[in-house]
Amino acid sequence: MAANYWESTQRRNWQFTREQLEDLRKKLENEDQNLVQMYPLPCVRHLSIYFNQLVRLGKRLGVRQQAMATAQLYIRRFYSKVEIRRTNPYLVIATAVYLACKMEECPHHIRIVASEGRNTWPDFFSNDTSKLGECEFFLISEMSSQMIVHQPYRSLTSLQTIFSLTQEESALAWSIINDHYMTDLPLLFAPHTIAIMSILLALVLRPNATGVQSAGSSAGNIASAANAALSSATQTKNGAEKPVGPARTKVQKLANWLAESNIDIEDIVDCTQEIISFYEVQEQYNEKLTREQINRFVKARGLDK
């Protein structure tokens, strides 16, 4: 068990480049092209938003946020190894929640999880606890028993004092971290990078008091403000003269801090662009169509039995 991210299996085995992740998904689809053509599905981003259905189950069970985040990452890891059309996603979601609760030391009895899963998705979920037990071993196997997850929340908690975040700014950054689990970011970047990105966006969004859900409507403005701060940090890091005197704003303070750190600013830029892009995609998301396409292959292939 790794006590820190740098020595963890998460860093060694579950952090990918975009190209590697794309290759993994293409390989899965190429293994059975007939199945893929028979049951077309929405883009990965829309599927990821739909998988946030686990929040419904989590609320019924009273699961805390860190365990929910772990479950979301388990689902993303699992579906980087297994083609979705070979599974019942509702069973996978419930199993990920059950397993994450064990790992985060807030366990729920398998019968309770199965019962609440049945109540949440009555047409696609069985009361048979053995199904959930079998799926648990399936998840553990595909993840090679590498179950320890390092979250950005700890980094956020450490950094919020450094940057003198208000309660509202901290809450907004926390919300952005919650949202990033509906993207590929947990498989692409280190937790501390995600945390810094969330602070940057919280500081950029906060003066407008718009809330994170409206980010898509002003994505260009948000991206410009975030990139300006990151550009300033990059120039300072590359030898430009450091601004004289104390930082006048929290964003400037963050930029100065990044310039003096060893953190890869390009990673922060990529993270910021990805999460802003996600908010834009979220506005075009069609839950009804996504649900129908998933339910179709689950029923047609008898995966709900």
N, C-alpha and C positions, 0 to 999 in steps of 0.2 A: 504494500500500500504506500503510495507516494504522499509525503506530507506537503509537498508543494507542486505547483503546476510544472515547473521546469524539469522535474524528474518523473513526471507522471506518464501513464499510458495514454492519457488524453493528448498530450503534446506529441508523443512518439508515434502513436498509431491512429489517432482520430482527428488530426489536423491536416487538411488537404489544401492544395491549390484549387482554383476554380477549374482548371483544365483536368486535374485528377478527378474531381467530383463529377464533372461532365462525362468523362470516360467511364467511370463506374456505372453511371446511369445508362449510358448507351449500351454498355456491355450487357446489362440486365435485360434491356429491351430486345437486343439482338439474339438472346438465347431462345426466345420464342416469339418471333415476329407475327405469327398468326394470331396469337393471343392478344398482342398489342393492337393489331389491326381490327380484331373483332370487338374489342372493348376500348374505344378511344377515351382518353381522360383529359381533363384540363391541364394547363401548364403546372409545373412544380410549385410555383408560388401560390396558385389558387388552392392546390391540394394542401399545402402547408397551412394556409389560413383555415381551411376546413378542419384540419386535424386539431385545431385549437378547441374543437368540441370537447376535448378532455376537461376543459374548465367546467363544463356542465356537470360532469361526473365528480370532479374535485370538490365542487361546492356541495354536492349531495353528501359527500363523505367528510367534508370539513378538513380537506387536505391543505397544509400550509404551502405558501408560494414556492419555497425552495424545492420541495418535493415535486411540485407541479413542473417546475423548470427542468428538473432532472428527468422526469417522465418525457417531456417534450424532446429533450436531447436523445434519450433512448430511442424514441420513434424515428428521429432523423438518422441516427446511426444504423438502426435496423433496416430502414428502407434504402440505405446506401449499399446494402448487401443482398436484399431480397426484393424481387419485383412485386409491387403492390397488388397486382391482379392475381397473385397466388395466395393471397391472404384475405382474412376478414378484418378490415381496418378497425372496426369497432371493438373486436376482441383484442387486437394489438394495442389499441389505446388504453383499454381497461387494464390489460396486463402490464403495460408500461407504468401506469399509475400505481398498481399493486406492488410492483417490483421497486419502484422509486421510493415508495413509503417505507419499505423494508430497509433500503439502503440509507435513507435519511432519518432512520430511527423514529418513525411515527407510523408503525405498521397497522394495517387493517386486516381483519380476518378475511380469508378468501371467500367465504360464503357471503359476507356483507358486500364485498366488491362485486361478486357475481350478481347478487340480487339488485344492487344499484345500477349495474350495467344493463341488466334486463329492464329495469324501470326507465332508464334513459333512452335505450334503443330497443324497444320491445319487439320489433319485427326482425331484428338482426342479431339478437343476442340470446344465448341459451343460459338457463339456470344451472347447467351442468358444470360444477366446479372443476371437474377433471379437464375440461377444455381449456380453462384458464390456466390450470397447472401445466398442461402440455405446452401452451403458448409461452409460459414463463421460461421453461427450459429452452424453447426455441430462441427466444430473445437472448438469453444468457449465452447460448452456444454461438449465435451469429455475432455477438459482441465479444466473443472469446473470453468471457468472464471478467472483462475489464469494465467494472461498474462504477468506479470512483469518478465523480464529476466535480470539476472546479468551476465555480460560478463567478460572474462579474460582481455580484452583490457585495462580496467581501471587499473587493477593491474600491467600490463606490463608497462603502462605509468609511474606509480609511482616508479616501481623498476628499470627502465632503467637508472635513474640518480644514484641510489645507486651503481649499478655495472658498471657505466661508459661505457655503451654500445655505440658503434659507430653507425652511421646512418645505415650502412650495417647490423650490428648485430641486431639492433632493427627491421629493415625491415624483416630479416629472421625469427625472433621470431614471428612477426606479421603474416607472411605467415604460420608458423607452427600452430598458433592459428586458422587461416582460415581453414587449413586442418583438424584440430581435429573435426570440425563439421561433417565430413564424417565418424566419428567413434562413438562409444557409450560413449566416455569420458565425454561429457556434462551431461550425465545422471548418471555418476558414481562418479565424483569428483567435488570439489569446484572450482570456477573460479580462485582463487589465486594459487591453486595447478597446474592448467593448465598453468598459466602464468609462474610460476617458471620452469616447465618442458620445456616450449618453450625457455626460456632464456638459460637453461642448454644445450639444443640441438643446439641452435644458436651458443653458444660459442664453442661447440665441433665441429660443422660443419664448422664454419667460417675459421679456418686456412687452410682447404683443398680447399676452394673456389669452392666447388663442386655444391652447390645449393641443396635445399632440395629435389628436385625431383629425384636426384640420390642416395638418402639415402638408398634405398633398396639394391643397388649393394654392399654397404659396411656396411650393417646393423650390422654385427658382430663387426667390428672395432668401430663403433659409440656407440653401446651398451656397449662395454668394457670400452671406455673412460668415458661415462656417469656414468656407475656403479662404476668405480674407484672413481670418485668425490663423489658420494653418499655414498659409503662405508667409505670414509674418514670422511665425516660428521657424519655418524652413530657412528663410533668409538669414535669420539670426544664427541658426545652427551652422549655416554654411559660411559664416565669417562676416556677415553684415554687422554694422555697429549696433550694439544693444541700446534700446531706448533709455534715455537718461531719466532718473527719478523713479518713484514708485508707479506701479501700474494703476491707471485711472479707472479701469473697469475689471470685472471678474474675467471677462473674455481675454483681455490683454494679459492679465495675471496668468491665465492658463497657457496662453501662447508663450510667454516668457519661461514658464516652468517646462513646457515641452522642449523649448530650444536648449535648455540646460540638461535635459534628460537624455537617456540612451534609447528612448522609445522611437520606433520607426514612424515618422509622421505620415509617410505614404500609406501605411496601414490605416491610420486614423482617417485619412482622406477617403480611402476605399470603403471603409466602414460607414462613414457619413453618407457617401453617395448611395450605398446599398440600402440603408434604412430609409432614406428619403424616397428612393425609387419604390421601395416596398409600400410606403404610404400612398404613393400615386397609384400603384397597382391595386391596393386595397379598395380604392374608390370605384374601380371597375369590376370588382369581384362579384360574381353571381353565385350565391350560395345554393339556390334552387337547382341550377344546372349542374353544379359540382356534386350535390347530393344525389341527384338522379343518375348521373354517370357512375358514381361509386356503387350505389344500391343495385344498379343493373347487373354489374358483373358479380356482386356478392350473391344475389338471388339466382342468376343464371348458372353459376358454377356450384351452387349448393353449399357455399362457404358459411352460411348462417346456421347450418344444422349442427 
